[in-house]
Amino acid sequence: MKPLRKKTDVYILNANVMNILPVFFMLFIVIFILVIAVSAVKQEIDMGATILKESPSEIEGSFFYSLLGSENHYFLSALSEEQKDLDISQLFIKLATNINLDDPRSLLGRELPAFSLYDSEILVAGDGTNYTNLPLESAPPQPFIEAGKEAALQRTDEIKRLEEKEKKQTAAAPTTGDKKIVYLYFSHNRESFLPYLKGVKDPNLAQHSKINITNLGDVMKEELEMKGIGTTVEKKDIQNLLNKKGWSYTQSYQGSREVVAAAMSDNRDLSYFIDIHRDSQRRKNTTTTIDGKDYAKIAFVIGGNNKNFEKNQQLAEELHGILKNKYKSLSRGVILKKGAYTNGKFNQDLSENSILVEIGGVDNTFAELNRTSKALADAFSEYYWKAESVNGN
């Protein structure tokens, strides 16, 4: 007959288990931190600095008040009842894993392709805009860039006819005179359109040095100057600049920043800076029909990691409102991008009147793109002269 186990033996066993659990927990935490450290080393050199810079932005001010309030209850008076119930463990999880338990998207945000849209926030939703069809910025494969090969062009006669069809008109009063007020530039200057690239079907390969997004600059400039607003179009080949410096495509904004900063230094009259892009989304998300004519839709993108983002946002929302009134379904809205996995600035920290505009997508034609460029110039001129009137100029 087996001897019965004494109660003291059970107590000792339970005590041993309770002592071992914290050890396993600490071991798990150490392994987790090591995995994060090893993963970070594989990223770009500045990744560590980026994490250190962005992490504090995830901490709300109420957290620090709560910490101080634990010692001095006077600080708790500045917090609402909801803020007083701050969950420290949840904040720790967010900082350690970049997972926000209040937002299920963050569980998949770093794992699924194209889910970097998690870093985007819809400030003002335009016609049909939701988190499934936000502007998508895709980079061409590095081997494609290094090869330097370009697709043969097609439908070029169509482009020439459109250029000849544009009527030259005299600028009406009021006018900015000799002053150049608007600066149009293209950080991704070789973004092109599939209808004009023979044999190209992949949106990531819609790139060309001659037929590309810069063609819209001339249309906007002509329309703006017809409405009395002096405009400069910067067509510097940013991709060529990157190639010379040995920079990657992800450094496009760094390259265009040098160009914009130089322009600002040379001409103090420049007041508005518009970086024009095209989306990588397909036609169903980038095209609308207004009064029987097809237009390439517009999306305004604001970088949330810069000191001017509220002013930039205000400008974008004003333009969105004007477009909504005059061209009902043209604007896709105003999108805020910020966080460690997106640029977050887009050079908009250089000016309080700086925006990034996505005009159309890879499937749009220049007939559609030109109509939209004119509509945007029309909306901007309305905004500009109204603002000048308010300022008494």
N, C-alpha and C positions, 0 to 999 in steps of 0.2 A: 504494500500500500504506500503510495507517494505521500510524502509529508506536505501538509498544507502550507502555502506561502503566507508568511506573516504580513500584516498590514504595514509594518515598518519597511519591508522590502519594496512594497508598492510605492510608498512615499518616496523612497530613495530613487526608484526608477523614474518617477514623475519629475523629481527634482533634477535628475541628470538630463532628461529630455528638455526641460525648460532652460537649462544652462547651455545646451547645444544649439537650440534654435537661434539665439542672438548671434552665435558664431556663424551659422549658415547664412543668416541675413546679411551680416557684415561682409562675408565672402562674396555673396551675390552682388552687393553694391560695389565692391572693389573691382570685380570682373566687369561689371557694367561700365564703370568709369574707364577702365583700360580699353574696352572695345571702342568707346567714344574717342579716346585719345588716339588710338591707332587709325581709326577712320578719318579723323581730322588731319593726320599727317599726310594722307593720300590726296588731300584736296590741294588747291592752289596755295602758294606760300602765304598769302595774306589771309587765309581762312581763319586762323586763330585770332587774328586781330579783328576780323569781322565779327566773329562770335562775341568777343569781349565787348565790342562796340555796340552790338545790337541787343545783347542780353539785358542790359539795364532798361532798355526801352520797353521790355515786357513787364517790368515791375511798376505797378501803380503807386502813386504817391500815398494812397491810404495805407499801404503796407508799412511804410516807414512811420506813419503816425501811430499805427497799431503797436509797432515795436517800442516806440517812445512811451506810448500809453501804458504799456505793461509795467513801467517804472513810475511814470507820472500820469495819473488819470486825467489831468487837465487836458492833455492832447487828445483824449478820446472824445472830448466835447465837439471837436471839429469834424467828427465822422457821423455818418448816418447810421441807423440801426443795422442796415444791411452790410455796411462796410465794417462795422464792429465785429461782425461774425465771419471775418476773413478766415479762409481755410488755408493755413500755412502749408499743410501737406500737399494740397492741390497746386499751390504756387511752386513748391519744390519740384513736383513732377513736371510742371510746365517748363521750368528752367532747365531741368536735367534731360528731358526727352523731347522738348519742343511739341508736346502734346497738350492741347487745351481740352480738359474734360467737358467744358461747356460747348465745344465745337467739334462734332464728330468728324468733320472733314479733315481735321489735323491728324487723325489716326492713319489716314492714307496719303496725306499731303506730300510726303517725301518718298513714297514708294511707287506710286503709279505714274506712268509717262504723262506729261502735260498737266499733271496736277499741281504744278507750280502756280496755277491759277488760284490756289489757296491764299497766295500772297496778295491777291487782288480783292478789292472791296467796291461794290457798286454804290457810288455816292448818289447818282441820279440815273435811274433806269430809263433808257430810251425804248423805242418801239421794239418789242419782242426780245429785249435783252434780259438774260438770266445767267446764272453761273455755269451753264453748259455751253454758252457761245460767246464768252468774253474774247476780246482781241488776243490773238495768239502770236507771240514773237518767236519764230523758229530760226535757227542758224543753219546755213548751208554746211554740209559735211566738210571738215578740214581738208581731206584729200581733194575734194572738188575745188576748193579755193586754191590750193597749192598747184593743181594741174593748170589752172589759168585758162581752161578751155571754155568756149562759149557756144551756145546753140545757134544754129542758123536762124535768121529772122524771117518772119512772114507777115503778111498784111501791112507792110510798110506804106503801101499806096494809100491805105485807109488813114494812116496817121498824117500823111502829107495833105490829103484832102481836108481833114479836120483843121489843120493849121491854116490852110488857105481860106477856109470858110470863116474863120474868126475875123470879125469886122473891127477895124481900127477906129476908135472913137476918141473924141477930145474930152479930156477930163473936165468935169463940171465943178463949179464953185460950191462949197468952199474947197480949198486945196491946201496942202502942206507946203506948196511951193517947191523949192529945191531940196527940202529936207527929206531924207529917207527915214521913215518912221518904223516900217515893218521889215524884219529880217527873216527870210525863209531859208531853211537849210535842211539837210538830209543826212542824218547819222548813218543810215543804211542806204546809201545812195544807189546801190546796184539792185535794189529790190525791183523785180520786174513782174511781168504778167504773162501767164501761160498762153493766152490766145496769140501772142506774137513770137513765141519761142517754138520753133519747129521741132516736133518729136518729143518735147518735154512734157511729162505728166506729173512728176513729183513736185509738190509745192515747195519743198525745201531746195529745189534746184532752179526755182524761178528767179534767176539772177542774170543781169546783163549790164555791160558797161556803157551801152549806147541807148537802148530803149528801156527806160526804167522810170522810177518814181519822180526823178528830177524833171521830167517833161511837164509835170503839173505845175512846177514853179512858174513857168512862163505864162501859163493861163491865169494863175492867181495874180501875178504881178500886173498883167494887162488889165484885169478886172478891177483891182484895187486902185491902180493909177487912174483908171477911167472915173473912179469915184473920188479922185482927189487925194489919195493917200500914197505918198512916195514909198516905194518898196525896193528892197535889194534881194536878189536871188543868189544864194551861195551854192555853186555847183562843184565845189572841190571834191575830188574823188577820195572819199574817206577810206575806202577799201584799199586803194593804192597806197595811201598814207600808212595804213596798218601793215601792209606788206613790206614797205621800206623799213619800218621800225621793228619788224619781226613780232608784231603784236597779233593776238588772236581776234576772232570776230567779236568775242564778248567784250573787247576793249573799244568797240566802236564809239561809245559815248565819250570815252577818254580822248579819242582822236578828234571827234567833232568839237569837244570842249576847247581845245587849243585854237581851232578855227573861229569859234564864236567869241572867245575872249579877245582874240586879236581884232575882230571886227568891232567889238564894243570899244576897244581902245582907240581905234582909228576914227570912229564916227560916234560922237556923243549924242547925236540926234536919235539913234536907234533906240526904240522904246519897247517894241513887242517882238518876241522871238518865238517862231513857230517851227518845230521840228516835224517834218512831214514823212509819214511812213505808209506802207500798205500792210494789211493784215494777212496772216497765213490761213485764215478761215476760208471755207469754200463759199461758192456763189449764193447759196440759200441764206447764209448769214450776213452777207455783205452787199446785198442788192435790194432795192425797193423800187416800186413803180409809183410815180407821182404825175397826175394828169396825163396818163397814157405813155409816159417816157420813163425809161429805166435810169436809175441813179445808183452810183456807188455809195453805200452808207458810210457815215462818219462816226468815229468813236474818239472821245477825248480821254487822254491818259495823264494822270497827275502823279508825280513821285512824292510819296509821303514822308521820305526821309530827308527833307531839306527845310530850311528855315522859312522859305517863301511859300510852302505848299498851300496855306490857307488863301493867300492872294491869288496864286495860280488857279486854285480850285474855283474861286469866285469868278475869275475871267472865263473859265471853261463852262461854268454853269450859266453865266449870262449868254454866252454864244449858243449853248444848247437850247436855252429858252427861246431865243430869237428864231433859231432853226425850226423848233417845234411849232411856232406860230406861223411861219412862212412856208415851211417845207415839212409837213406834218410827220412823216415817218423816216426822215432822213437821218436823224441823229440816233445813235445807239446808246447814248448817255455819257456819263462821266465816271471813269474808273480810277480808283486810287490803288497804286501799287507801292508796297513797302515791305520791308523785312530783309532777312539775310540772303534770301534766294532770288532776289530781283535787284535791279539797279537802284531803284528807290529815289534817284535824284533826276536822272535824264537831263542834267545840266540846268535844271529849273531853279537851282539855288543861285544862279547868276543874275536872275532878274525876277521881280515880282510880277512881270507880265510875260511869263513863259509857259508854253503848253506843248504837248506832243499830240499830234493828230494822226489817227489812222484813217486813211481814205481808201475805201474799197478793199478788195482782197485779190488773191492770185488769179481769179477767174474773170475779173472785170475788164471791160474794153475801155479804150480812151474816150469813146463817145460818152460813156457813163461817167468816167472819172472827170472829164472836163466839165460836164454839167454840175457835178458836185463841187468841183473847185470854184466855179463861179458862184454857186450858192453860198459856200463858206466865205468867199470874199464879200458877198452881198451882206451876210450876217455880220461880218467883222466891221464893215464900213458903217453899218447902222449903230453898232455898239460904240465904235470909236468917236463918231461925230456927236453922239449923245453924251458921251463922257466929256468931250471937249466943251460942249455947250454948258454942262454942269459946272465945269472948272472955270468957265468964263473966258475960254480962249476962242 
